[in-house]
Amino acid sequence: MSDTTVLIRIVDDDEEFAASQKMLIESLGWEVVTYSSATEFLAEDALERPGCLILDVRMPVMTGLELQQELEKRACPLPIIFLSAHGDIDMAVHTMRHGAADFLQKPVEPQRLLTQVTKAVAASIRQTNEYDELQKLVERIDKLSNREREIAKLVSQGLRNKEIARKLGIEETTVKMHRANAMAKLAANTSAELTRLFTILELKQNGKLS
């Protein structure tokens, strides 16, 4: 994924400060957009684009903490870097526990901010690529018939054809046929690959694999 797909968002009601940070981050070659409020951000931003969110804590109408909570409800994985002149340890700990990438005090040292933005962008791109791979896997599994999926799942659990036939009350030749069809649709050459695919899918869907 090229850097041209990355979008850095700055949400801060201090427009002069936001503009200065925009110029700084643009020096890395990334696209940067500023919002003067959390509500404006929610209404206009393309949340699906990788990158990160640089977020002020104290803002009218909706605070940075409230925006983080809203994004959490929406299951938005966008990394958040908080910038605040009014933060404290408890606030920083709270934001980090809820997934913030960092919590920095204003005025922030430029190189430190650029370093954290670079880390957040790398994490976002990695997560986006993993999500794309998961979507492709889900699409492949969705192509299976109910019987093919049932048999593929049992194969992934280590059951042999004969055991599957006995468990499902069908002929072993029928198991072999559906198994071969499932393997072809999933582009899996061995039962070990099938196990890996279903394990990845299960871990991802249960949120146990980042």
Secondary structure as a PSIPRED ss2 file (coil, helix, strand):
# PSIPRED VFORMAT (PSIPRED V4.0)

   1 M C   1.000  0.000  0.000
   2 S C   1.000  0.000  0.000
   3 D H   0.000  1.000  0.000
   4 T H   0.000  1.000  0.000
   5 T H   0.000  1.000  0.000
   6 V C   1.000  0.000  0.000
   7 L E   0.000  0.000  1.000
   8 I E   0.000  0.000  1.000
   9 R E   0.000  0.000  1.000
  10 I E   0.000  0.000  1.000
  11 V E   0.000  0.000  1.000
  12 D C   1.000  0.000  0.000
  13 D C   1.000  0.000  0.000
  14 D C   1.000  0.000  0.000
  15 E H   0.000  1.000  0.000
  16 E H   0.000  1.000  0.000
  17 F H   0.000  1.000  0.000
  18 A H   0.000  1.000  0.000
  19 A H   0.000  1.000  0.000
  20 S H   0.000  1.000  0.000
  21 Q H   0.000  1.000  0.000
  22 K H   0.000  1.000  0.000
  23 M H   0.000  1.000  0.000
  24 L H   0.000  1.000  0.000
  25 I H   0.000  1.000  0.000
  26 E H   0.000  1.000  0.000
  27 S C   1.000  0.000  0.000
  28 L C   1.000  0.000  0.000
  29 G C   1.000  0.000  0.000
  30 W C   1.000  0.000  0.000
  31 E E   0.000  0.000  1.000
  32 V E   0.000  0.000  1.000
  33 V E   0.000  0.000  1.000
  34 T E   0.000  0.000  1.000
  35 Y E   0.000  0.000  1.000
  36 S C   1.000  0.000  0.000
  37 S C   1.000  0.000  0.000
  38 A H   0.000  1.000  0.000
  39 T H   0.000  1.000  0.000
  40 E H   0.000  1.000  0.000
  41 F H   0.000  1.000  0.000
  42 L H   0.000  1.000  0.000
  43 A H   0.000  1.000  0.000
  44 E H   0.000  1.000  0.000
  45 D C   1.000  0.000  0.000
  46 A C   1.000  0.000  0.000
  47 L C   1.000  0.000  0.000
  48 E C   1.000  0.000  0.000
  49 R C   1.000  0.000  0.000
  50 P C   1.000  0.000  0.000
  51 G E   0.000  0.000  1.000
  52 C E   0.000  0.000  1.000
  53 L E   0.000  0.000  1.000
  54 I E   0.000  0.000  1.000
  55 L E   0.000  0.000  1.000
  56 D E   0.000  0.000  1.000
  57 V C   1.000  0.000  0.000
  58 R C   1.000  0.000  0.000
  59 M C   1.000  0.000  0.000
  60 P C   1.000  0.000  0.000
  61 V C   1.000  0.000  0.000
  62 M C   1.000  0.000  0.000
  63 T C   1.000  0.000  0.000
  64 G H   0.000  1.000  0.000
  65 L H   0.000  1.000  0.000
  66 E H   0.000  1.000  0.000
  67 L H   0.000  1.000  0.000
  68 Q H   0.000  1.000  0.000
  69 Q H   0.000  1.000  0.000
  70 E H   0.000  1.000  0.000
  71 L H   0.000  1.000  0.000
  72 E H   0.000  1.000  0.000
  73 K H   0.000  1.000  0.000
  74 R C   1.000  0.000  0.000
  75 A C   1.000  0.000  0.000
  76 C C   1.000  0.000  0.000
  77 P C   1.000  0.000  0.000
  78 L C   1.000  0.000  0.000
  79 P C   1.000  0.000  0.000
  80 I E   0.000  0.000  1.000
  81 I E   0.000  0.000  1.000
  82 F E   0.000  0.000  1.000
  83 L E   0.000  0.000  1.000
  84 S E   0.000  0.000  1.000
  85 A C   1.000  0.000  0.000
  86 H C   1.000  0.000  0.000
  87 G C   1.000  0.000  0.000
  88 D C   1.000  0.000  0.000
  89 I H   0.000  1.000  0.000
  90 D H   0.000  1.000  0.000
  91 M H   0.000  1.000  0.000
  92 A H   0.000  1.000  0.000
  93 V H   0.000  1.000  0.000
  94 H H   0.000  1.000  0.000
  95 T H   0.000  1.000  0.000
  96 M H   0.000  1.000  0.000
  97 R H   0.000  1.000  0.000
  98 H C   1.000  0.000  0.000
  99 G C   1.000  0.000  0.000
 100 A C   1.000  0.000  0.000
 101 A C   1.000  0.000  0.000
 102 D E   0.000  0.000  1.000
 103 F E   0.000  0.000  1.000
 104 L E   0.000  0.000  1.000
 105 Q E   0.000  0.000  1.000
 106 K C   1.000  0.000  0.000
 107 P C   1.000  0.000  0.000
 108 V C   1.000  0.000  0.000
 109 E C   1.000  0.000  0.000
 110 P H   0.000  1.000  0.000
 111 Q H   0.000  1.000  0.000
 112 R H   0.000  1.000  0.000
 113 L H   0.000  1.000  0.000
 114 L H   0.000  1.000  0.000
 115 T H   0.000  1.000  0.000
 116 Q H   0.000  1.000  0.000
 117 V H   0.000  1.000  0.000
 118 T H   0.000  1.000  0.000
 119 K H   0.000  1.000  0.000
 120 A H   0.000  1.000  0.000
 121 V H   0.000  1.000  0.000
 122 A H   0.000  1.000  0.000
 123 A H   0.000  1.000  0.000
 124 S H   0.000  1.000  0.000
 125 I H   0.000  1.000  0.000
 126 R H   0.000  1.000  0.000
 127 Q H   0.000  1.000  0.000
 128 T H   0.000  1.000  0.000
 129 N H   0.000  1.000  0.000
 130 E H   0.000  1.000  0.000
 131 Y H   0.000  1.000  0.000
 132 D H   0.000  1.000  0.000
 133 E H   0.000  1.000  0.000
 134 L H   0.000  1.000  0.000
 135 Q H   0.000  1.000  0.000
 136 K H   0.000  1.000  0.000
 137 L H   0.000  1.000  0.000
 138 V H   0.000  1.000  0.000
 139 E H   0.000  1.000  0.000
 140 R H   0.000  1.000  0.000
 141 I H   0.000  1.000  0.000
 142 D H   0.000  1.000  0.000
 143 K C   1.000  0.000  0.000
 144 L C   1.000  0.000  0.000
 145 S C   1.000  0.000  0.000
 146 N H   0.000  1.000  0.000
 147 R H   0.000  1.000  0.000
 148 E H   0.000  1.000  0.000
 149 R H   0.000  1.000  0.000
 150 E H   0.000  1.000  0.000
 151 I H   0.000  1.000  0.000
 152 A H   0.000  1.000  0.000
 153 K H   0.000  1.000  0.000
 154 L H   0.000  1.000  0.000
 155 V H   0.000  1.000  0.000
 156 S H   0.000  1.000  0.000
 157 Q C   1.000  0.000  0.000
 158 G C   1.000  0.000  0.000
 159 L C   1.000  0.000  0.000
 160 R C   1.000  0.000  0.000
 161 N H   0.000  1.000  0.000
 162 K H   0.000  1.000  0.000
 163 E H   0.000  1.000  0.000
 164 I H   0.000  1.000  0.000
 165 A H   0.000  1.000  0.000
 166 R H   0.000  1.000  0.000
 167 K H   0.000  1.000  0.000
 168 L H   0.000  1.000  0.000
 169 G C   1.000  0.000  0.000
 170 I C   1.000  0.000  0.000
 171 E C   1.000  0.000  0.000
 172 E H   0.000  1.000  0.000
 173 T H   0.000  1.000  0.000
 174 T H   0.000  1.000  0.000
 175 V H   0.000  1.000  0.000
 176 K H   0.000  1.000  0.000
 177 M H   0.000  1.000  0.000
 178 H H   0.000  1.000  0.000
 179 R H   0.000  1.000  0.000
 180 A H   0.000  1.000  0.000
 181 N H   0.000  1.000  0.000
 182 A H   0.000  1.000  0.000
 183 M H   0.000  1.000  0.000
 184 A H   0.000  1.000  0.000
 185 K H   0.000  1.000  0.000
 186 L C   1.000  0.000  0.000
 187 A C   1.000  0.000  0.000
 188 A C   1.000  0.000  0.000
 189 N C   1.000  0.000  0.000
 190 T C   1.000  0.000  0.000
 191 S H   0.000  1.000  0.000
 192 A H   0.000  1.000  0.000
 193 E H   0.000  1.000  0.000
 194 L H   0.000  1.000  0.000
 195 T H   0.000  1.000  0.000
 196 R H   0.000  1.000  0.000
 197 L H   0.000  1.000  0.000
 198 F H   0.000  1.000  0.000
 199 T H   0.000  1.000  0.000
 200 I H   0.000  1.000  0.000
 201 L H   0.000  1.000  0.000
 202 E H   0.000  1.000  0.000
 203 L H   0.000  1.000  0.000
 204 K H   0.000  1.000  0.000
 205 Q H   0.000  1.000  0.000
 206 N C   1.000  0.000  0.000
 207 G C   1.000  0.000  0.000
 208 K C   1.000  0.000  0.000
 209 L C   1.000  0.000  0.000
 210 S C   1.000  0.000  0.000
